[in-house]
Amino acid sequence: AGEDLPGPLQALAAHARVALNHGYIKPTKKVFDNSKVSDHFAIIPTLQAPKALTEVEAKLYDLVVKRFLAVFFPPAEFLVTTRISKVEAAGKPHHFQTNGKVLVKPGWLAVYGKDVDDEDANLVPVQPGEVVRTESVDVKALQTKPPARYTEATLLSAMEGAGKLIDDDELREAMAEKGLGTPATRAATIEGLISEKYMLREGRELIPTAKAFQLMTLLRGLEVEDLTKPELTGDWESKLAAMEKGKLKREQFMAEIAAMTEKMVAKAKGYDRDTIPGDYATLKTPCPKCGGVVKENYRRFTCTGKSGSGDDA
């Protein structure tokens, strides 16, 4: 009985009773799908109630149980209001978007302690085309921040969702269910790159080394950039999965690999020089301060002046 469980588990047991009483436990593909099992099935709690857990173990167990319960609950529902306001200044219209969002049905979020929003986060109602008076206007000059460096956790997430940041709509959709490696190999891949000195750990951040930049430059110079693109490995992983399911013949896949390899070897043989062809250090974008030539190395971007020599920088 839920009353016999330790304090933290009683709250989880209450959510389990809700799921059972409302018939949430159903054999749906969203939860039970053997076709998506790769190295092992999902981590799930057992019928044995834990005892004498450390603080870290208790937090980890709580995460696993909450996720296990939440997948059976219905979706959360929000009331979303979007308003487009037109402000005219100096005879020119400017459009601004305002959003209001209120949780009306917690659904699976109830497992994580979320409830219906008590505070009214919705927008004050106005009629379409209604004219309102502007009380005040504040102009702020802000700057966007560059993306943070990868940590091991964020890099693992990026490997899992490889392709989500691709600009091309069709390619992004094709890559939606692909990733780099498998859950069992991604961490080992990162450790391998660190071991081979392609990356360094600085605190929590992962920093590419000069060796990594040199390799990328070499591959660009040899025009075999496909090796640097996550789409390639994602595509291979997808085709290997198709082979496993009998949807793609091994001979067809190996023929594609052989053709690609022949092309890359031919490119490499075509260069017998020590220097890498092409100028890959010079950026196409000029210096934002003086319009000069900007060059990149593995540590920084440097303005070399309008001549590109650095004398007039």
Summary of the structure (lengths in Angstrom):
residues: 313
radius of gyration: 27.5
end to end distance: 75.9
largest distance: 80.0
contacts: 649
relative contact order: 0.06
helix: 38%
strand: 14%
